[in-house]
Amino acid sequence: MIDESRVAGGALSLGGVAAEEVLAAVRRLRSADRPTHGGRLFAYVYDPAVPGLDDLAAAAHRESAHVNGLDPTAFPSLLAMENALVGAAGRVLGGGPGTAAPDVVGSVTSGGTESLILAVKTARDAHPEITAPRIVVPSTAHAAFAKAAHYLRVALDVVPVPVTTLRPDPAAMAAAIRPETVLVACSAPSYAHGVVDPVAEVAAVAADAGVRCHVDACFGGWTLPYLRRLGEPVPAFDFAVPGVTSISVDLHKYAYAPKGVSVLLHRNAALRAPQYFAYADWPGYTMINPVIASTRSGGPIAAAYATLRHIGDAGYLRLATVTRDAVASLADAVRAVDGLRLMAEPESTVVCFTAAEDGPDLFVLVDELTERGWHTQPQLSYAGLPASVHLTVTAAVAPRVAEFGPDLADAVAAARAAGPVRLPAELAALVGALTPEALTPELVVGLAAGLGLGAGSEPGTGPGPLPERMALVNTLLDAAPPALRERLLVEFVGLLQRPTWGSPG
Ligand SMILES: Cc1ncc(COP(=O)(O)O)c(C=O)c1O
């Protein structure tokens, strides 16, 4: 039941749609989404399956939703909660009083991408004398580094990772450092395969060159320390490592906070200083922003604050235990099926597998798993790495793992029986001949129709509902080089993003 007095401001009704009706519309729209609870979704959503946590986070969010992070002096509650989140993150990542990094400072951002953009901006702006700054990242680094480089006009030097290790060779990282390099980055762990880069070695080569080193622990920063406490062989990756100058960790991932919260930490305030933007040269308020947004809702921060405190240290340890065991069971399930192989032995909370030579078509397998209620994430082949299937494993998966093995075996059998997807000859020829520059919106509409993505769509009207089975689409994208994949998907998403002129739902 809705408390109408809260929604409509007491007796005053403005004549809009009734609260219950609007919420019903939201629920109707939400019913088309992938299930965010239930432990069968292996990407996008991090669910600890802790009873009451959603309600607590929503209540905390509501308390602070209208608070503005623009001015910490006007809203000290937000400052206090942000400082608490930064302190908690710093502590989890090897900083704080009594550690090798007692002066760690940080900021709360809206997500991993913002944290990485700011890490790159901070490193760039620390060197105004470098006119053409560059950053060095392994090819497995998150795409947000490429976005940061693009937004900030910083050159991106990508160091390929060996297919055998899926992590960068420190010597190759060292060789990529140039006089204009302002930042070297690595992942703990990488998103795609869940492997931890050799942070100590990479940080050492960066320090030798006098360059900052950022550890992207957006994904694993809240689980690796707990896995280590459980006795897992987690290599050093945090502020205990000399040469690590900044670390990012997303609270909306494995700290299980609702979306919109990440923390960017620096080893000390001097390293953080270039992160700030200040502007007093206009007639309005002096703008001092530590992060990209200026006005910021207090809602996600309060929700994260409540989540961290409610789960607590012992709670996170327990959730890491459950998750580790789920990862082990899922990896066993993959090993038990002929025709599949793990891309890497799990080191964190990712299970990533590919097909053996004589294995099933992976994209068909993904569809078969979807049909059985398992939502996995296909990853396209890239630079010598085969296509793979990614599972982000969260605590909510644990009660379901026993069901996964039989369903996986069944799905593999069905994928084998169905056989591999064959691109129709005209589509294969088109992808072979297409260049990103030659791609027009009209061509994409035609292509989308050919793939069953809303046959008959006119330019500007967008595609219809997505097909149940995506193997054909994935096969087509897999056949395209990265630049063409980007163009195809930009055009396609552009088709999806069009205004609805009536009321939704
Ligand atoms: C390692 C890593 N870095 C950065 C990001 C980007 O985070 P966000 O999606 O919150 O912007 C992700 C997201 O999965 C990630 O796994």
The ligand as an ORCA input file, in Angstrom:
! r2SCAN-3c Opt
* xyz 0 1
  C      36.802     -4.261    -13.533
  C      35.722     -3.264    -13.832
  N      36.035     -1.959    -13.942
  C      35.107     -1.026    -14.217
  C      33.790     -1.368    -14.412
  C      32.791     -0.309    -14.778
  O      31.845     -0.181    -13.769
  P      30.438      0.535    -13.979
  O      29.628     -0.359    -14.867
  O      29.919      0.638    -12.584
  O      30.657      1.875    -14.584
  C      33.418     -2.716    -14.308
  C      32.031     -3.137    -14.540
  O      31.721     -4.304    -14.640
  C      34.410     -3.686    -14.007
  O      34.102     -4.987    -13.914
*
